[in-house]
């Protein structure tokens, strides 16, 4: 049987405490803010509790949502269509995603309207976003990526920097 010294136990507890603090800090974000659905199936309810009826069922992981209110372990969210309801916080992720709105968009090689077009994305396509600056975001859909105009996406505010 192998023994573990107190130093190892204390440093392990300290690491767990830091993770718990980071998770708690993430839960204290002030709305409104964007997040995404983390589960492949997630239910939106009419109120903040499992005793409230389901108003909508989502079957699309990474769908962007906007958190507009908080009540304990529940988040009042708004989906890209404007529907609002409550979801358990465990069904949501901090991962930033966005959905194409309007017409098809060009995914360009760099953040410039004259840059080479790598791909196109149709309305309703969901992708992960990063590096948003000066009206452009890096947009990844599976293994394909490029820069898209920020105004053509739902899931990021105009002028928001990531």
N, C-alpha and C positions, 0 to 999 in steps of 0.2 A: 504494500500500500504506500502510495506516495503522499507526502505531506506538503502542504502549501504554506508558505510563510505569511505572517500578518501583513507584510508590506505588499505582497501580491494581492491579497484580499482587499486591502484598503484602496489600492490603486484601481482595482477592478470596480469596486463600489463607486469610486470617484468618477470613473468613466461612465458608468451607468447613470449616475446623477447628472452628468453633463448632457447626456443624450435626453434624459427626461426633461431637463430644463429647456433644451432646444425645442423639443416637441411641445412643451407647454407654451413657450414663446410663440410658436407657430399658431397655436390655437387662440392666442390673444390678439391676432391681427384685427385691426379695425376695418369694418366694411365701409364702403364697397371695395372688393378686390376680386380678381379673377383666379379661378382654380380650374380643375378638370375632374370629370368623373373617373374614378380609378377602377371601378368594378365593371365587369362585362354585362352585369344586370344590376340596375339600381332603381329604387322606387322613390318617387317624389310623393310626399303626403300633403294633405291640406293643413296640417298643423304639426308642431314639434313633438311628436311622440308616435310610438307604434300603434297606439289606440286610434289614431286618426286614419281616415280612409286614404287609400292610394289614389292619387289623381293622375299619375303618369308613370310609366315604366320605361326606363331607358335601357337599350341593349347596344350601347356604343361606348366602349371605354375610350377615354381621352377626349370626350365631348367637352368643349369649354363651357363653363358656367360662371356666372357672376354671383358672388356671395353678397347679399344685401342686408342681412341681419343675422344675429347670433342669439341662441337661447340654449344654454348648457351645452350638451353634445350634439346639438342640431344646428343646421345652417339653413337660413331662408335663401334660396337661390333663384336666379333667373336664367332660363336657357336662351339660346340664340333666337328663338321665336318669340320671346317676351313672356313666356309662361313662368309664373312664380309658384313656389311651393317649398316644402321643407325636406331636407335630406340629412341622414345621420352623417356626422363628420368622418366616420370611417370609410364612407363610400367616395370620399373626395381626396384629391391629391393636390399638392402645391405645384405640380408640373404644369407649366404654361403651354396651352394649346390654343389654336384658333381655327375658325371655320371660314371658308371662302364664301363671301356674300356677293350678290349681284351677278356679274358675268364671269366667265373663265379668266384666270389670271396667269400672267407669265412668271415663271420662276427663273430669275436671271443669274448669271455668273457672278455679278457684283451688284452692289447697291447703287445702280445707276439706270436711268430709263434707256440709255443707249447700249447697255451691256448685252452680251449674247444671251439668247433664250435657251435655257437648258431643258425646261419642261413646261407644261401647262397644267393647271389644276382647275377642275370644273367646280361650279357652285356646289356647296355641301361637302366638299372634301375637307377633312380634318387633318391637321398637321401640328407638329410641335414647333414652337417659336422660341427664338433667342436672338440676342444681338440686335435689338430694336433701337434704332437711332436715326434721326433726321428723316423720318417718314418711311423707313424701310425696315423689314424684319427678315432674319434668316428663318426659312420655313422648310421643315423636313417632313416628308411623307414617305414612310418606309425608308428605302435606301436612296431616295431621290431628294435633292435639296437645292435651294437657290434663294435668292433675295426677292421679296415681293413688297409691293406698296402696302404700307400699314393700313391705309384707309380702306383697303379692299378686304380686310379681315374683321371678323367679330371675335373678340377675346383679348383685345389690346386697345387701350384708349388712344385717341389721336395725340401724338407728341410724347407718348409714354416711352421711357427708355428702359431697356432690359440689358 
